[in-house]
Amino acid sequence: MSKFLHFKTQNNYEYGYLYNPHRINGIKVNDPIYIGRVIDKDNGIFKNKERGVFKYSLINGYETTDYKLDEYNIKIKKEKYI
């Protein structure tokens, strides 16, 4: 089975997941991998803590990008220190 992207909306933010479906004993199982918060869905731009802002596509995988959050008027909360 082929991988696919799945999007979830929580608290007015959209999050992207990469699903890797396979079968175990004839039962379909999806292994979700969190990609990040969606910045630009059409261009495949995401943001997460580990990679920062990046581009992802099923064909090319993870790619670096020079997109700036200011272009999308995205306000990211400062990270809290413990």
CNS distance restraints for C-alpha pairs under 8 A (distance, minus, plus):
assign (resid   1 and name CA) (resid  20 and name CA) 7.84 0.50 0.50
assign (resid   1 and name CA) (resid  21 and name CA) 6.08 0.50 0.50
assign (resid   1 and name CA) (resid  22 and name CA) 6.28 0.50 0.50
assign (resid   2 and name CA) (resid  20 and name CA) 6.97 0.50 0.50
assign (resid   2 and name CA) (resid  21 and name CA) 6.96 0.50 0.50
assign (resid   3 and name CA) (resid  18 and name CA) 6.95 0.50 0.50
assign (resid   3 and name CA) (resid  19 and name CA) 5.64 0.50 0.50
assign (resid   3 and name CA) (resid  20 and name CA) 4.79 0.50 0.50
assign (resid   3 and name CA) (resid  21 and name CA) 6.53 0.50 0.50
assign (resid   3 and name CA) (resid  58 and name CA) 7.59 0.50 0.50
assign (resid   4 and name CA) (resid  18 and name CA) 5.90 0.50 0.50
assign (resid   4 and name CA) (resid  19 and name CA) 5.39 0.50 0.50
assign (resid   4 and name CA) (resid  20 and name CA) 6.93 0.50 0.50
assign (resid   4 and name CA) (resid  58 and name CA) 7.38 0.50 0.50
assign (resid   5 and name CA) (resid  16 and name CA) 6.82 0.50 0.50
assign (resid   5 and name CA) (resid  17 and name CA) 5.73 0.50 0.50
assign (resid   5 and name CA) (resid  18 and name CA) 4.72 0.50 0.50
assign (resid   5 and name CA) (resid  19 and name CA) 6.09 0.50 0.50
assign (resid   5 and name CA) (resid  58 and name CA) 7.93 0.50 0.50
assign (resid   6 and name CA) (resid  16 and name CA) 5.90 0.50 0.50
assign (resid   6 and name CA) (resid  17 and name CA) 5.17 0.50 0.50
assign (resid   6 and name CA) (resid  18 and name CA) 6.29 0.50 0.50
assign (resid   6 and name CA) (resid  19 and name CA) 6.89 0.50 0.50
assign (resid   7 and name CA) (resid  14 and name CA) 6.56 0.50 0.50
assign (resid   7 and name CA) (resid  15 and name CA) 5.56 0.50 0.50
assign (resid   7 and name CA) (resid  16 and name CA) 4.64 0.50 0.50
assign (resid   7 and name CA) (resid  17 and name CA) 6.19 0.50 0.50
assign (resid   8 and name CA) (resid  14 and name CA) 5.60 0.50 0.50
assign (resid   8 and name CA) (resid  15 and name CA) 5.26 0.50 0.50
assign (resid   8 and name CA) (resid  16 and name CA) 6.59 0.50 0.50
assign (resid   9 and name CA) (resid  13 and name CA) 5.51 0.50 0.50
assign (resid   9 and name CA) (resid  14 and name CA) 4.32 0.50 0.50
assign (resid   9 and name CA) (resid  15 and name CA) 6.24 0.50 0.50
assign (resid  10 and name CA) (resid  14 and name CA) 6.39 0.50 0.50
assign (resid  10 and name CA) (resid  15 and name CA) 7.72 0.50 0.50
assign (resid  13 and name CA) (resid  37 and name CA) 7.28 0.50 0.50
assign (resid  13 and name CA) (resid  38 and name CA) 7.68 0.50 0.50
assign (resid  14 and name CA) (resid  37 and name CA) 6.01 0.50 0.50
assign (resid  14 and name CA) (resid  38 and name CA) 5.51 0.50 0.50
assign (resid  15 and name CA) (resid  35 and name CA) 7.65 0.50 0.50
assign (resid  15 and name CA) (resid  36 and name CA) 5.77 0.50 0.50
assign (resid  15 and name CA) (resid  37 and name CA) 4.41 0.50 0.50
assign (resid  15 and name CA) (resid  38 and name CA) 5.40 0.50 0.50
assign (resid  16 and name CA) (resid  34 and name CA) 6.48 0.50 0.50
assign (resid  16 and name CA) (resid  35 and name CA) 5.42 0.50 0.50
assign (resid  16 and name CA) (resid  36 and name CA) 5.53 0.50 0.50
assign (resid  16 and name CA) (resid  37 and name CA) 6.17 0.50 0.50
assign (resid  16 and name CA) (resid  38 and name CA) 6.22 0.50 0.50
assign (resid  16 and name CA) (resid  46 and name CA) 7.80 0.50 0.50
assign (resid  17 and name CA) (resid  32 and name CA) 6.06 0.50 0.50
assign (resid  17 and name CA) (resid  33 and name CA) 5.47 0.50 0.50
assign (resid  17 and name CA) (resid  34 and name CA) 4.61 0.50 0.50
assign (resid  17 and name CA) (resid  35 and name CA) 5.22 0.50 0.50
assign (resid  17 and name CA) (resid  36 and name CA) 7.30 0.50 0.50
assign (resid  18 and name CA) (resid  32 and name CA) 5.60 0.50 0.50
assign (resid  18 and name CA) (resid  33 and name CA) 5.04 0.50 0.50
assign (resid  18 and name CA) (resid  34 and name CA) 6.44 0.50 0.50
assign (resid  18 and name CA) (resid  35 and name CA) 6.57 0.50 0.50
assign (resid  19 and name CA) (resid  30 and name CA) 5.84 0.50 0.50
assign (resid  19 and name CA) (resid  31 and name CA) 5.53 0.50 0.50
assign (resid  19 and name CA) (resid  32 and name CA) 4.49 0.50 0.50
assign (resid  19 and name CA) (resid  33 and name CA) 6.33 0.50 0.50
assign (resid  20 and name CA) (resid  30 and name CA) 5.55 0.50 0.50
assign (resid  20 and name CA) (resid  31 and name CA) 5.12 0.50 0.50
assign (resid  20 and name CA) (resid  32 and name CA) 6.48 0.50 0.50
assign (resid  21 and name CA) (resid  28 and name CA) 6.81 0.50 0.50
assign (resid  21 and name CA) (resid  29 and name CA) 5.62 0.50 0.50
assign (resid  21 and name CA) (resid  30 and name CA) 4.27 0.50 0.50
assign (resid  21 and name CA) (resid  31 and name CA) 6.23 0.50 0.50
assign (resid  22 and name CA) (resid  28 and name CA) 5.76 0.50 0.50
assign (resid  22 and name CA) (resid  29 and name CA) 5.44 0.50 0.50
assign (resid  22 and name CA) (resid  30 and name CA) 6.45 0.50 0.50
assign (resid  23 and name CA) (resid  27 and name CA) 5.18 0.50 0.50
assign (resid  23 and name CA) (resid  28 and name CA) 4.46 0.50 0.50
assign (resid  23 and name CA) (resid  29 and name CA) 5.68 0.50 0.50
assign (resid  24 and name CA) (resid  28 and name CA) 6.58 0.50 0.50
assign (resid  24 and name CA) (resid  29 and name CA) 6.89 0.50 0.50
assign (resid  35 and name CA) (resid  46 and name CA) 7.25 0.50 0.50
assign (resid  35 and name CA) (resid  47 and name CA) 7.98 0.50 0.50
assign (resid  35 and name CA) (resid  48 and name CA) 7.30 0.50 0.50
assign (resid  36 and name CA) (resid  46 and name CA) 5.44 0.50 0.50
assign (resid  36 and name CA) (resid  47 and name CA) 5.16 0.50 0.50
assign (resid  36 and name CA) (resid  48 and name CA) 4.79 0.50 0.50
assign (resid  37 and name CA) (resid  46 and name CA) 5.37 0.50 0.50
assign (resid  37 and name CA) (resid  47 and name CA) 5.17 0.50 0.50
assign (resid  37 and name CA) (resid  48 and name CA) 6.32 0.50 0.50
assign (resid  38 and name CA) (resid  44 and name CA) 7.69 0.50 0.50
assign (resid  38 and name CA) (resid  45 and name CA) 6.31 0.50 0.50
assign (resid  38 and name CA) (resid  46 and name CA) 4.64 0.50 0.50
assign (resid  38 and name CA) (resid  47 and name CA) 6.64 0.50 0.50
assign (resid  39 and name CA) (resid  44 and name CA) 7.89 0.50 0.50
assign (resid  39 and name CA) (resid  45 and name CA) 5.36 0.50 0.50
assign (resid  39 and name CA) (resid  46 and name CA) 5.21 0.50 0.50
assign (resid  39 and name CA) (resid  47 and name CA) 6.81 0.50 0.50
assign (resid  39 and name CA) (resid  72 and name CA) 7.55 0.50 0.50
assign (resid  39 and name CA) (resid  74 and name CA) 7.84 0.50 0.50
assign (resid  40 and name CA) (resid  44 and name CA) 5.88 0.50 0.50
assign (resid  40 and name CA) (resid  45 and name CA) 4.89 0.50 0.50
assign (resid  40 and name CA) (resid  46 and name CA) 6.97 0.50 0.50
assign (resid  41 and name CA) (resid  45 and name CA) 6.36 0.50 0.50
assign (resid  43 and name CA) (resid  55 and name CA) 7.60 0.50 0.50
assign (resid  44 and name CA) (resid  55 and name CA) 5.45 0.50 0.50
assign (resid  44 and name CA) (resid  56 and name CA) 5.42 0.50 0.50
assign (resid  44 and name CA) (resid  57 and name CA) 6.33 0.50 0.50
assign (resid  45 and name CA) (resid  53 and name CA) 7.08 0.50 0.50
assign (resid  45 and name CA) (resid  54 and name CA) 5.78 0.50 0.50
assign (resid  45 and name CA) (resid  55 and name CA) 4.53 0.50 0.50
assign (resid  45 and name CA) (resid  56 and name CA) 6.53 0.50 0.50
assign (resid  46 and name CA) (resid  53 and name CA) 5.78 0.50 0.50
assign (resid  46 and name CA) (resid  54 and name CA) 5.56 0.50 0.50
assign (resid  46 and name CA) (resid  55 and name CA) 6.11 0.50 0.50
assign (resid  46 and name CA) (resid  56 and name CA) 7.26 0.50 0.50
assign (resid  47 and name CA) (resid  51 and name CA) 7.11 0.50 0.50
assign (resid  47 and name CA) (resid  52 and name CA) 5.23 0.50 0.50
assign (resid  47 and name CA) (resid  53 and name CA) 4.37 0.50 0.50
assign (resid  47 and name CA) (resid  54 and name CA) 6.27 0.50 0.50
assign (resid  48 and name CA) (resid  52 and name CA) 5.21 0.50 0.50
assign (resid  48 and name CA) (resid  53 and name CA) 6.80 0.50 0.50
assign (resid  53 and name CA) (resid  64 and name CA) 7.71 0.50 0.50
assign (resid  53 and name CA) (resid  65 and name CA) 7.09 0.50 0.50
assign (resid  53 and name CA) (resid  67 and name CA) 7.33 0.50 0.50
assign (resid  53 and name CA) (resid  68 and name CA) 7.96 0.50 0.50
assign (resid  54 and name CA) (resid  62 and name CA) 7.07 0.50 0.50
assign (resid  54 and name CA) (resid  63 and name CA) 6.05 0.50 0.50
assign (resid  54 and name CA) (resid  64 and name CA) 5.07 0.50 0.50
assign (resid  54 and name CA) (resid  65 and name CA) 5.34 0.50 0.50
assign (resid  54 and name CA) (resid  67 and name CA) 7.97 0.50 0.50
assign (resid  55 and name CA) (resid  62 and name CA) 5.95 0.50 0.50
assign (resid  55 and name CA) (resid  63 and name CA) 5.07 0.50 0.50
assign (resid  55 and name CA) (resid  64 and name CA) 6.09 0.50 0.50
assign (resid  55 and name CA) (resid  65 and name CA) 6.08 0.50 0.50
assign (resid  56 and name CA) (resid  60 and name CA) 7.18 0.50 0.50
assign (resid  56 and name CA) (resid  61 and name CA) 5.29 0.50 0.50
assign (resid  56 and name CA) (resid  62 and name CA) 4.66 0.50 0.50
assign (resid  56 and name CA) (resid  63 and name CA) 6.10 0.50 0.50
assign (resid  57 and name CA) (resid  61 and name CA) 5.06 0.50 0.50
assign (resid  57 and name CA) (resid  62 and name CA) 6.88 0.50 0.50
assign (resid  67 and name CA) (resid  71 and name CA) 7.55 0.50 0.50
assign (resid  68 and name CA) (resid  72 and name CA) 7.59 0.50 0.50
assign (resid  69 and name CA) (resid  73 and name CA) 6.42 0.50 0.50
assign (resid  69 and name CA) (resid  74 and name CA) 5.62 0.50 0.50
assign (resid  69 and name CA) (resid  75 and name CA) 7.77 0.50 0.50
assign (resid  70 and name CA) (resid  74 and name CA) 6.30 0.50 0.50
